[in-house]
Amino acid sequence: MGLCNSFVSLGRVVGPIWAGFVFDLNFDYPYLSGAAILFIGFLVSLVWVKVGSPTTAAMQVRRDIP
């Protein structure tokens, strides 16, 4: 729980700074960068769930049993 809170705090500090910087470049960039970060997080979670899925391990055990 401490690590999660640390990253939430980091996001609350870095997020507005980043958004303000890219807003000066173009009005749409804060929204696009937020969408890109969310999409990357979604892909990471898909890989994480697929690798650590308990159903995948259970299926492997079933294949090993004759």
CHARMM internal coordinates of N, CA and C (Angstrom, degrees):
IC EDIT
DIST 1 N 1 CA 1.4314
DIST 1 CA 1 C 1.5204
ANGL 1 N 1 CA 1 C 110.57
DIST 1 C 2 N 1.2799
ANGL 1 CA 1 C 2 N 118.37
DIHE 1 N 1 CA 1 C 2 N -32.25
DIST 2 N 2 CA 1.4518
ANGL 1 C 2 N 2 CA 121.38
DIHE 1 CA 1 C 2 N 2 CA -180.00
DIST 2 CA 2 C 1.5155
ANGL 2 N 2 CA 2 C 112.51
DIHE 1 C 2 N 2 CA 2 C -67.03
DIST 2 C 3 N 1.3304
ANGL 2 CA 2 C 3 N 116.85
DIHE 2 N 2 CA 2 C 3 N -39.13
DIST 3 N 3 CA 1.4547
ANGL 2 C 3 N 3 CA 120.89
DIHE 2 CA 2 C 3 N 3 CA 178.88
DIST 3 CA 3 C 1.5222
ANGL 3 N 3 CA 3 C 110.48
DIHE 2 C 3 N 3 CA 3 C -66.70
DIST 3 C 4 N 1.3057
ANGL 3 CA 3 C 4 N 117.12
DIHE 3 N 3 CA 3 C 4 N -40.51
DIST 4 N 4 CA 1.4706
ANGL 3 C 4 N 4 CA 121.78
DIHE 3 CA 3 C 4 N 4 CA 177.76
DIST 4 CA 4 C 1.5246
ANGL 4 N 4 CA 4 C 110.55
DIHE 3 C 4 N 4 CA 4 C -61.02
DIST 4 C 5 N 1.3100
ANGL 4 CA 4 C 5 N 117.35
DIHE 4 N 4 CA 4 C 5 N -46.76
DIST 5 N 5 CA 1.4597
ANGL 4 C 5 N 5 CA 121.18
DIHE 4 CA 4 C 5 N 5 CA 179.24
DIST 5 CA 5 C 1.5297
ANGL 5 N 5 CA 5 C 111.57
DIHE 4 C 5 N 5 CA 5 C -64.13
DIST 5 C 6 N 1.3178
ANGL 5 CA 5 C 6 N 116.52
DIHE 5 N 5 CA 5 C 6 N -34.41
DIST 6 N 6 CA 1.4633
ANGL 5 C 6 N 6 CA 120.18
DIHE 5 CA 5 C 6 N 6 CA 177.77
DIST 6 CA 6 C 1.5239
ANGL 6 N 6 CA 6 C 110.88
DIHE 5 C 6 N 6 CA 6 C -63.49
DIST 6 C 7 N 1.3360
ANGL 6 CA 6 C 7 N 116.65
DIHE 6 N 6 CA 6 C 7 N -43.57
DIST 7 N 7 CA 1.4567
ANGL 6 C 7 N 7 CA 119.72
DIHE 6 CA 6 C 7 N 7 CA -180.00
DIST 7 CA 7 C 1.5237
ANGL 7 N 7 CA 7 C 112.02
DIHE 6 C 7 N 7 CA 7 C -70.85
DIST 7 C 8 N 1.3170
ANGL 7 CA 7 C 8 N 118.01
DIHE 7 N 7 CA 7 C 8 N -33.28
DIST 8 N 8 CA 1.4665
ANGL 7 C 8 N 8 CA 120.89
DIHE 7 CA 7 C 8 N 8 CA 175.26
DIST 8 CA 8 C 1.5250
ANGL 8 N 8 CA 8 C 109.25
DIHE 7 C 8 N 8 CA 8 C -63.70
DIST 8 C 9 N 1.3152
ANGL 8 CA 8 C 9 N 117.10
DIHE 8 N 8 CA 8 C 9 N -44.25
DIST 9 N 9 CA 1.4659
ANGL 8 C 9 N 9 CA 120.60
DIHE 8 CA 8 C 9 N 9 CA 178.70
DIST 9 CA 9 C 1.5182
ANGL 9 N 9 CA 9 C 111.12
DIHE 8 C 9 N 9 CA 9 C -64.43
DIST 9 C 10 N 1.3140
ANGL 9 CA 9 C 10 N 116.67
DIHE 9 N 9 CA 9 C 10 N -40.64
DIST 10 N 10 CA 1.4583
ANGL 9 C 10 N 10 CA 120.73
DIHE 9 CA 9 C 10 N 10 CA 177.63
DIST 10 CA 10 C 1.5244
ANGL 10 N 10 CA 10 C 110.72
DIHE 9 C 10 N 10 CA 10 C -61.52
DIST 10 C 11 N 1.3155
ANGL 10 CA 10 C 11 N 116.98
DIHE 10 N 10 CA 10 C 11 N -41.82
DIST 11 N 11 CA 1.4592
ANGL 10 C 11 N 11 CA 120.84
DIHE 10 CA 10 C 11 N 11 CA 178.09
DIST 11 CA 11 C 1.5155
ANGL 11 N 11 CA 11 C 112.78
DIHE 10 C 11 N 11 CA 11 C -65.16
DIST 11 C 12 N 1.3194
ANGL 11 CA 11 C 12 N 116.31
DIHE 11 N 11 CA 11 C 12 N -34.51
DIST 12 N 12 CA 1.4648
ANGL 11 C 12 N 12 CA 119.62
DIHE 11 CA 11 C 12 N 12 CA 178.65
DIST 12 CA 12 C 1.5241
ANGL 12 N 12 CA 12 C 112.37
DIHE 11 C 12 N 12 CA 12 C -72.25
DIST 12 C 13 N 1.3105
ANGL 12 CA 12 C 13 N 116.98
DIHE 12 N 12 CA 12 C 13 N -22.56
DIST 13 N 13 CA 1.4582
ANGL 12 C 13 N 13 CA 120.17
DIHE 12 CA 12 C 13 N 13 CA 177.21
DIST 13 CA 13 C 1.5268
ANGL 13 N 13 CA 13 C 110.59
DIHE 12 C 13 N 13 CA 13 C -89.23
DIST 13 C 14 N 1.3168
ANGL 13 CA 13 C 14 N 116.81
DIHE 13 N 13 CA 13 C 14 N -49.08
DIST 14 N 14 CA 1.4594
ANGL 13 C 14 N 14 CA 121.25
DIHE 13 CA 13 C 14 N 14 CA -174.51
DIST 14 CA 14 C 1.5291
ANGL 14 N 14 CA 14 C 111.85
DIHE 13 C 14 N 14 CA 14 C -77.20
DIST 14 C 15 N 1.3285
ANGL 14 CA 14 C 15 N 118.63
DIHE 14 N 14 CA 14 C 15 N -34.25
DIST 15 N 15 CA 1.4569
ANGL 14 C 15 N 15 CA 122.01
DIHE 14 CA 14 C 15 N 15 CA -176.12
DIST 15 CA 15 C 1.5125
ANGL 15 N 15 CA 15 C 114.45
DIHE 14 C 15 N 15 CA 15 C -56.54
DIST 15 C 16 N 1.3269
ANGL 15 CA 15 C 16 N 118.86
DIHE 15 N 15 CA 15 C 16 N -54.66
DIST 16 N 16 CA 1.4602
ANGL 15 C 16 N 16 CA 118.73
DIHE 15 CA 15 C 16 N 16 CA 179.34
DIST 16 CA 16 C 1.5266
ANGL 16 N 16 CA 16 C 113.87
DIHE 15 C 16 N 16 CA 16 C -64.68
DIST 16 C 17 N 1.3255
ANGL 16 CA 16 C 17 N 117.11
DIHE 16 N 16 CA 16 C 17 N -33.52
DIST 17 N 17 CA 1.4622
ANGL 16 C 17 N 17 CA 119.86
DIHE 16 CA 16 C 17 N 17 CA 177.24
DIST 17 CA 17 C 1.5236
ANGL 17 N 17 CA 17 C 109.79
DIHE 16 C 17 N 17 CA 17 C -64.32
DIST 17 C 18 N 1.3324
ANGL 17 CA 17 C 18 N 116.26
DIHE 17 N 17 CA 17 C 18 N -46.73
DIST 18 N 18 CA 1.4646
ANGL 17 C 18 N 18 CA 121.33
DIHE 17 CA 17 C 18 N 18 CA 178.85
DIST 18 CA 18 C 1.5230
ANGL 18 N 18 CA 18 C 110.90
DIHE 17 C 18 N 18 CA 18 C -62.77
DIST 18 C 19 N 1.3302
ANGL 18 CA 18 C 19 N 116.64
DIHE 18 N 18 CA 18 C 19 N -46.79
DIST 19 N 19 CA 1.4578
ANGL 18 C 19 N 19 CA 120.40
DIHE 18 CA 18 C 19 N 19 CA -178.19
DIST 19 CA 19 C 1.5258
ANGL 19 N 19 CA 19 C 111.11
DIHE 18 C 19 N 19 CA 19 C -63.01
DIST 19 C 20 N 1.3055
ANGL 19 CA 19 C 20 N 117.90
DIHE 19 N 19 CA 19 C 20 N -39.86
DIST 20 N 20 CA 1.4554
ANGL 19 C 20 N 20 CA 120.52
DIHE 19 CA 19 C 20 N 20 CA 177.31
DIST 20 CA 20 C 1.5095
ANGL 20 N 20 CA 20 C 112.85
DIHE 19 C 20 N 20 CA 20 C -64.27
DIST 20 C 21 N 1.3287
ANGL 20 CA 20 C 21 N 115.84
DIHE 20 N 20 CA 20 C 21 N -39.59
DIST 21 N 21 CA 1.4572
ANGL 20 C 21 N 21 CA 120.41
DIHE 20 CA 20 C 21 N 21 CA 178.96
DIST 21 CA 21 C 1.5193
ANGL 21 N 21 CA 21 C 111.32
DIHE 20 C 21 N 21 CA 21 C -64.60
DIST 21 C 22 N 1.3399
ANGL 21 CA 21 C 22 N 117.33
DIHE 21 N 21 CA 21 C 22 N -49.57
DIST 22 N 22 CA 1.4608
ANGL 21 C 22 N 22 CA 119.44
DIHE 21 CA 21 C 22 N 22 CA -177.49
DIST 22 CA 22 C 1.5281
ANGL 22 N 22 CA 22 C 111.59
DIHE 21 C 22 N 22 CA 22 C -74.06
DIST 22 C 23 N 1.3326
ANGL 22 CA 22 C 23 N 118.45
DIHE 22 N 22 CA 22 C 23 N -23.81
DIST 23 N 23 CA 1.4624
ANGL 22 C 23 N 23 CA 121.13
DIHE 22 CA 22 C 23 N 23 CA 175.40
DIST 23 CA 23 C 1.5179
ANGL 23 N 23 CA 23 C 110.74
DIHE 22 C 23 N 23 CA 23 C -64.61
DIST 23 C 24 N 1.3334
ANGL 23 CA 23 C 24 N 116.65
DIHE 23 N 23 CA 23 C 24 N -34.43
DIST 24 N 24 CA 1.4611
ANGL 23 C 24 N 24 CA 120.26
DIHE 23 CA 23 C 24 N 24 CA 176.88
DIST 24 CA 24 C 1.5258
ANGL 24 N 24 CA 24 C 111.47
DIHE 23 C 24 N 24 CA 24 C -65.81
DIST 24 C 25 N 1.3265
ANGL 24 CA 24 C 25 N 116.95
DIHE 24 N 24 CA 24 C 25 N -28.31
DIST 25 N 25 CA 1.4654
ANGL 24 C 25 N 25 CA 120.32
DIHE 24 CA 24 C 25 N 25 CA 178.97
DIST 25 CA 25 C 1.5265
ANGL 25 N 25 CA 25 C 111.52
DIHE 24 C 25 N 25 CA 25 C -77.67
DIST 25 C 26 N 1.3263
ANGL 25 CA 25 C 26 N 116.23
DIHE 25 N 25 CA 25 C 26 N -45.69
DIST 26 N 26 CA 1.4593
ANGL 25 C 26 N 26 CA 121.61
DIHE 25 CA 25 C 26 N 26 CA -179.11
DIST 26 CA 26 C 1.5175
ANGL 26 N 26 CA 26 C 108.23
DIHE 25 C 26 N 26 CA 26 C -160.84
DIST 26 C 27 N 1.3197
ANGL 26 CA 26 C 27 N 117.17
DIHE 26 N 26 CA 26 C 27 N 144.54
DIST 27 N 27 CA 1.4591
ANGL 26 C 27 N 27 CA 122.52
DIHE 26 CA 26 C 27 N 27 CA -177.63
DIST 27 CA 27 C 1.5341
ANGL 27 N 27 CA 27 C 112.33
DIHE 26 C 27 N 27 CA 27 C -62.59
DIST 27 C 28 N 1.3175
ANGL 27 CA 27 C 28 N 118.52
DIHE 27 N 27 CA 27 C 28 N -32.35
DIST 28 N 28 CA 1.4645
ANGL 27 C 28 N 28 CA 122.72
DIHE 27 CA 27 C 28 N 28 CA -175.22
DIST 28 CA 28 C 1.5262
ANGL 28 N 28 CA 28 C 113.97
DIHE 27 C 28 N 28 CA 28 C -85.49
DIST 28 C 29 N 1.3076
ANGL 28 CA 28 C 29 N 118.90
DIHE 28 N 28 CA 28 C 29 N -16.82
DIST 29 N 29 CA 1.4695
ANGL 28 C 29 N 29 CA 121.55
DIHE 28 CA 28 C 29 N 29 CA -174.13
DIST 29 CA 29 C 1.5290
ANGL 29 N 29 CA 29 C 115.00
DIHE 28 C 29 N 29 CA 29 C -61.92
DIST 29 C 30 N 1.3280
ANGL 29 CA 29 C 30 N 120.90
DIHE 29 N 29 CA 29 C 30 N -38.17
DIST 30 N 30 CA 1.4673
ANGL 29 C 30 N 30 CA 118.02
DIHE 29 CA 29 C 30 N 30 CA 178.03
DIST 30 CA 30 C 1.5331
ANGL 30 N 30 CA 30 C 112.64
DIHE 29 C 30 N 30 CA 30 C -61.30
DIST 30 C 31 N 1.3234
ANGL 30 CA 30 C 31 N 115.89
DIHE 30 N 30 CA 30 C 31 N -38.32
DIST 31 N 31 CA 1.4633
ANGL 30 C 31 N 31 CA 119.93
DIHE 30 CA 30 C 31 N 31 CA 179.79
DIST 31 CA 31 C 1.5253
ANGL 31 N 31 CA 31 C 111.22
DIHE 30 C 31 N 31 CA 31 C -71.18
DIST 31 C 32 N 1.3197
ANGL 31 CA 31 C 32 N 116.04
DIHE 31 N 31 CA 31 C 32 N -40.64
DIST 32 N 32 CA 1.4605
ANGL 31 C 32 N 32 CA 119.38
DIHE 31 CA 31 C 32 N 32 CA 179.00
DIST 32 CA 32 C 1.5257
ANGL 32 N 32 CA 32 C 111.68
DIHE 31 C 32 N 32 CA 32 C -67.87
DIST 32 C 33 N 1.3269
ANGL 32 CA 32 C 33 N 117.47
DIHE 32 N 32 CA 32 C 33 N -39.28
DIST 33 N 33 CA 1.4616
ANGL 32 C 33 N 33 CA 118.88
DIHE 32 CA 32 C 33 N 33 CA 179.57
DIST 33 CA 33 C 1.5300
ANGL 33 N 33 CA 33 C 110.58
DIHE 32 C 33 N 33 CA 33 C -69.61
DIST 33 C 34 N 1.3269
ANGL 33 CA 33 C 34 N 117.51
DIHE 33 N 33 CA 33 C 34 N -35.77
DIST 34 N 34 CA 1.4626
ANGL 33 C 34 N 34 CA 120.07
DIHE 33 CA 33 C 34 N 34 CA 175.27
DIST 34 CA 34 C 1.5188
ANGL 34 N 34 CA 34 C 111.82
DIHE 33 C 34 N 34 CA 34 C -64.24
DIST 34 C 35 N 1.3299
ANGL 34 CA 34 C 35 N 116.36
DIHE 34 N 34 CA 34 C 35 N -41.62
DIST 35 N 35 CA 1.4726
ANGL 34 C 35 N 35 CA 120.32
DIHE 34 CA 34 C 35 N 35 CA 177.57
DIST 35 CA 35 C 1.5261
ANGL 35 N 35 CA 35 C 111.04
DIHE 34 C 35 N 35 CA 35 C -64.79
DIST 35 C 36 N 1.3240
ANGL 35 CA 35 C 36 N 117.20
DIHE 35 N 35 CA 35 C 36 N -39.34
DIST 36 N 36 CA 1.4625
ANGL 35 C 36 N 36 CA 121.03
DIHE 35 CA 35 C 36 N 36 CA 178.98
DIST 36 CA 36 C 1.5246
ANGL 36 N 36 CA 36 C 110.87
DIHE 35 C 36 N 36 CA 36 C -65.20
DIST 36 C 37 N 1.3172
ANGL 36 CA 36 C 37 N 117.76
DIHE 36 N 36 CA 36 C 37 N -42.04
DIST 37 N 37 CA 1.4670
ANGL 36 C 37 N 37 CA 121.07
DIHE 36 CA 36 C 37 N 37 CA 179.18
DIST 37 CA 37 C 1.5274
ANGL 37 N 37 CA 37 C 110.72
DIHE 36 C 37 N 37 CA 37 C -64.84
DIST 37 C 38 N 1.3347
ANGL 37 CA 37 C 38 N 116.68
DIHE 37 N 37 CA 37 C 38 N -42.16
DIST 38 N 38 CA 1.4637
ANGL 37 C 38 N 38 CA 119.85
DIHE 37 CA 37 C 38 N 38 CA 177.38
DIST 38 CA 38 C 1.5239
ANGL 38 N 38 CA 38 C 111.71
DIHE 37 C 38 N 38 CA 38 C -64.08
DIST 38 C 39 N 1.3300
ANGL 38 CA 38 C 39 N 117.23
DIHE 38 N 38 CA 38 C 39 N -39.78
DIST 39 N 39 CA 1.4658
ANGL 38 C 39 N 39 CA 120.63
DIHE 38 CA 38 C 39 N 39 CA 179.64
DIST 39 CA 39 C 1.5241
ANGL 39 N 39 CA 39 C 111.12
DIHE 38 C 39 N 39 CA 39 C -66.53
DIST 39 C 40 N 1.3232
ANGL 39 CA 39 C 40 N 117.08
DIHE 39 N 39 CA 39 C 40 N -40.61
DIST 40 N 40 CA 1.4689
ANGL 39 C 40 N 40 CA 120.26
DIHE 39 CA 39 C 40 N 40 CA 177.36
DIST 40 CA 40 C 1.5268
ANGL 40 N 40 CA 40 C 110.14
DIHE 39 C 40 N 40 CA 40 C -63.92
DIST 40 C 41 N 1.3285
ANGL 40 CA 40 C 41 N 117.02
DIHE 40 N 40 CA 40 C 41 N -41.87
DIST 41 N 41 CA 1.4638
ANGL 40 C 41 N 41 CA 120.14
DIHE 40 CA 40 C 41 N 41 CA 176.07
DIST 41 CA 41 C 1.5160
ANGL 41 N 41 CA 41 C 112.26
DIHE 40 C 41 N 41 CA 41 C -61.88
DIST 41 C 42 N 1.3331
ANGL 41 CA 41 C 42 N 117.17
DIHE 41 N 41 CA 41 C 42 N -37.88
DIST 42 N 42 CA 1.4547
ANGL 41 C 42 N 42 CA 121.64
DIHE 41 CA 41 C 42 N 42 CA 176.95
DIST 42 CA 42 C 1.5259
ANGL 42 N 42 CA 42 C 110.97
DIHE 41 C 42 N 42 CA 42 C -63.05
DIST 42 C 43 N 1.3393
ANGL 42 CA 42 C 43 N 117.17
DIHE 42 N 42 CA 42 C 43 N -45.04
DIST 43 N 43 CA 1.4675
ANGL 42 C 43 N 43 CA 120.35
DIHE 42 CA 42 C 43 N 43 CA 178.93
DIST 43 CA 43 C 1.5229
ANGL 43 N 43 CA 43 C 111.54
DIHE 42 C 43 N 43 CA 43 C -64.29
DIST 43 C 44 N 1.3171
ANGL 43 CA 43 C 44 N 117.20
DIHE 43 N 43 CA 43 C 44 N -40.53
DIST 44 N 44 CA 1.4701
ANGL 43 C 44 N 44 CA 120.64
DIHE 43 CA 43 C 44 N 44 CA 178.03
DIST 44 CA 44 C 1.5235
ANGL 44 N 44 CA 44 C 110.04
DIHE 43 C 44 N 44 CA 44 C -62.87
DIST 44 C 45 N 1.3288
ANGL 44 CA 44 C 45 N 116.97
DIHE 44 N 44 CA 44 C 45 N -41.25
DIST 45 N 45 CA 1.4643
ANGL 44 C 45 N 45 CA 119.10
DIHE 44 CA 44 C 45 N 45 CA -179.72
DIST 45 CA 45 C 1.5221
ANGL 45 N 45 CA 45 C 111.44
DIHE 44 C 45 N 45 CA 45 C -67.33
DIST 45 C 46 N 1.3346
ANGL 45 CA 45 C 46 N 117.70
DIHE 45 N 45 CA 45 C 46 N -34.97
DIST 46 N 46 CA 1.4643
ANGL 45 C 46 N 46 CA 119.89
DIHE 45 CA 45 C 46 N 46 CA 176.55
DIST 46 CA 46 C 1.5194
ANGL 46 N 46 CA 46 C 111.38
DIHE 45 C 46 N 46 CA 46 C -63.34
DIST 46 C 47 N 1.3260
ANGL 46 CA 46 C 47 N 116.31
DIHE 46 N 46 CA 46 C 47 N -44.04
DIST 47 N 47 CA 1.4619
ANGL 46 C 47 N 47 CA 120.51
DIHE 46 CA 46 C 47 N 47 CA 179.00
DIST 47 CA 47 C 1.5189
ANGL 47 N 47 CA 47 C 110.15
DIHE 46 C 47 N 47 CA 47 C -65.54
DIST 47 C 48 N 1.3153
ANGL 47 CA 47 C 48 N 116.97
DIHE 47 N 47 CA 47 C 48 N -41.49
DIST 48 N 48 CA 1.4510
ANGL 47 C 48 N 48 CA 121.99
DIHE 47 CA 47 C 48 N 48 CA -178.52
DIST 48 CA 48 C 1.5293
ANGL 48 N 48 CA 48 C 110.80
DIHE 47 C 48 N 48 CA 48 C -64.07
DIST 48 C 49 N 1.3110
ANGL 48 CA 48 C 49 N 117.40
DIHE 48 N 48 CA 48 C 49 N -43.52
DIST 49 N 49 CA 1.4653
ANGL 48 C 49 N 49 CA 121.35
DIHE 48 CA 48 C 49 N 49 CA 179.91
DIST 49 CA 49 C 1.5219
ANGL 49 N 49 CA 49 C 110.17
DIHE 48 C 49 N 49 CA 49 C -68.07
DIST 49 C 50 N 1.3313
ANGL 49 CA 49 C 50 N 117.51
DIHE 49 N 49 CA 49 C 50 N -40.31
DIST 50 N 50 CA 1.4556
ANGL 49 C 50 N 50 CA 120.69
DIHE 49 CA 49 C 50 N 50 CA -178.67
DIST 50 CA 50 C 1.5287
ANGL 50 N 50 CA 50 C 111.44
DIHE 49 C 50 N 50 CA 50 C -66.40
DIST 50 C 51 N 1.3187
ANGL 50 CA 50 C 51 N 118.11
DIHE 50 N 50 CA 50 C 51 N -40.29
DIST 51 N 51 CA 1.4633
ANGL 50 C 51 N 51 CA 121.76
DIHE 50 CA 50 C 51 N 51 CA -179.00
DIST 51 CA 51 C 1.5232
ANGL 51 N 51 CA 51 C 110.76
DIHE 50 C 51 N 51 CA 51 C -72.51
DIST 51 C 52 N 1.3160
ANGL 51 CA 51 C 52 N 118.29
DIHE 51 N 51 CA 51 C 52 N -43.22
DIST 52 N 52 CA 1.4510
ANGL 51 C 52 N 52 CA 121.70
DIHE 51 CA 51 C 52 N 52 CA -174.68
DIST 52 CA 52 C 1.5125
ANGL 52 N 52 CA 52 C 114.32
DIHE 51 C 52 N 52 CA 52 C -97.43
DIST 52 C 53 N 1.3227
ANGL 52 CA 52 C 53 N 117.53
DIHE 52 N 52 CA 52 C 53 N 18.08
DIST 53 N 53 CA 1.4538
ANGL 52 C 53 N 53 CA 120.65
DIHE 52 CA 52 C 53 N 53 CA -175.89
DIST 53 CA 53 C 1.5246
ANGL 53 N 53 CA 53 C 111.43
DIHE 52 C 53 N 53 CA 53 C -70.76
DIST 53 C 54 N 1.3402
ANGL 53 CA 53 C 54 N 118.67
DIHE 53 N 53 CA 53 C 54 N 127.54
DIST 54 N 54 CA 1.4598
ANGL 53 C 54 N 54 CA 120.37
DIHE 53 CA 53 C 54 N 54 CA 178.13
DIST 54 CA 54 C 1.5281
ANGL 54 N 54 CA 54 C 112.25
DIHE 53 C 54 N 54 CA 54 C -68.23
DIST 54 C 55 N 1.3210
ANGL 54 CA 54 C 55 N 118.10
DIHE 54 N 54 CA 54 C 55 N -26.27
DIST 55 N 55 CA 1.4644
ANGL 54 C 55 N 55 CA 119.58
DIHE 54 CA 54 C 55 N 55 CA 178.43
DIST 55 CA 55 C 1.5147
ANGL 55 N 55 CA 55 C 110.64
DIHE 54 C 55 N 55 CA 55 C -68.30
DIST 55 C 56 N 1.3318
ANGL 55 CA 55 C 56 N 117.80
DIHE 55 N 55 CA 55 C 56 N -32.96
DIST 56 N 56 CA 1.4545
ANGL 55 C 56 N 56 CA 120.66
DIHE 55 CA 55 C 56 N 56 CA 177.28
DIST 56 CA 56 C 1.5256
ANGL 56 N 56 CA 56 C 110.09
DIHE 55 C 56 N 56 CA 56 C -65.59
DIST 56 C 57 N 1.3178
ANGL 56 CA 56 C 57 N 117.61
DIHE 56 N 56 CA 56 C 57 N -42.36
DIST 57 N 57 CA 1.4605
ANGL 56 C 57 N 57 CA 121.05
DIHE 56 CA 56 C 57 N 57 CA 178.09
DIST 57 CA 57 C 1.5251
ANGL 57 N 57 CA 57 C 110.86
DIHE 56 C 57 N 57 CA 57 C -66.22
DIST 57 C 58 N 1.3186
ANGL 57 CA 57 C 58 N 117.84
DIHE 57 N 57 CA 57 C 58 N -39.36
DIST 58 N 58 CA 1.4570
ANGL 57 C 58 N 58 CA 121.12
DIHE 57 CA 57 C 58 N 58 CA 179.36
DIST 58 CA 58 C 1.5258
ANGL 58 N 58 CA 58 C 110.77
DIHE 57 C 58 N 58 CA 58 C -65.76
DIST 58 C 59 N 1.3036
ANGL 58 CA 58 C 59 N 117.36
DIHE 58 N 58 CA 58 C 59 N -37.87
DIST 59 N 59 CA 1.4590
ANGL 58 C 59 N 59 CA 120.22
DIHE 58 CA 58 C 59 N 59 CA 178.69
DIST 59 CA 59 C 1.5190
ANGL 59 N 59 CA 59 C 111.07
DIHE 58 C 59 N 59 CA 59 C -67.35
DIST 59 C 60 N 1.3369
ANGL 59 CA 59 C 60 N 116.93
DIHE 59 N 59 CA 59 C 60 N -35.37
DIST 60 N 60 CA 1.4572
ANGL 59 C 60 N 60 CA 120.73
DIHE 59 CA 59 C 60 N 60 CA 178.05
DIST 60 CA 60 C 1.5291
ANGL 60 N 60 CA 60 C 110.21
DIHE 59 C 60 N 60 CA 60 C -65.39
DIST 60 C 61 N 1.3261
ANGL 60 CA 60 C 61 N 117.86
DIHE 60 N 60 CA 60 C 61 N -40.13
DIST 61 N 61 CA 1.4552
ANGL 60 C 61 N 61 CA 121.50
DIHE 60 CA 60 C 61 N 61 CA 179.27
DIST 61 CA 61 C 1.5224
ANGL 61 N 61 CA 61 C 109.72
DIHE 60 C 61 N 61 CA 61 C -64.40
DIST 61 C 62 N 1.3131
ANGL 61 CA 61 C 62 N 116.83
DIHE 61 N 61 CA 61 C 62 N -40.35
DIST 62 N 62 CA 1.4737
ANGL 61 C 62 N 62 CA 120.07
DIHE 61 CA 61 C 62 N 62 CA 179.97
DIST 62 CA 62 C 1.5246
ANGL 62 N 62 CA 62 C 111.20
DIHE 61 C 62 N 62 CA 62 C -64.39
DIST 62 C 63 N 1.3184
ANGL 62 CA 62 C 63 N 117.80
DIHE 62 N 62 CA 62 C 63 N -35.25
DIST 63 N 63 CA 1.4683
ANGL 62 C 63 N 63 CA 120.09
DIHE 62 CA 62 C 63 N 63 CA 178.89
DIST 63 CA 63 C 1.5211
ANGL 63 N 63 CA 63 C 111.11
DIHE 62 C 63 N 63 CA 63 C -68.69
DIST 63 C 64 N 1.3280
ANGL 63 CA 63 C 64 N 117.10
DIHE 63 N 63 CA 63 C 64 N -31.52
DIST 64 N 64 CA 1.4665
ANGL 63 C 64 N 64 CA 120.55
DIHE 63 CA 63 C 64 N 64 CA -178.78
DIST 64 CA 64 C 1.5279
ANGL 64 N 64 CA 64 C 112.07
DIHE 63 C 64 N 64 CA 64 C -74.47
DIST 64 C 65 N 1.3165
ANGL 64 CA 64 C 65 N 117.83
DIHE 64 N 64 CA 64 C 65 N -25.52
DIST 65 N 65 CA 1.4630
ANGL 64 C 65 N 65 CA 121.10
DIHE 64 CA 64 C 65 N 65 CA -179.60
DIST 65 CA 65 C 1.5158
ANGL 65 N 65 CA 65 C 109.37
DIHE 64 C 65 N 65 CA 65 C -83.17
DIST 65 C 66 N 1.3375
ANGL 65 CA 65 C 66 N 117.01
DIHE 65 N 65 CA 65 C 66 N 125.23
DIST 66 N 66 CA 1.4844
ANGL 65 C 66 N 66 CA 119.08
DIHE 65 CA 65 C 66 N 66 CA -178.57
DIST 66 CA 66 C 1.5142
ANGL 66 N 66 CA 66 C 113.06
DIHE 65 C 66 N 66 CA 66 C -72.11
END
COOR INIT
IC SEED 1 N 1 CA 1 C
IC BUILD
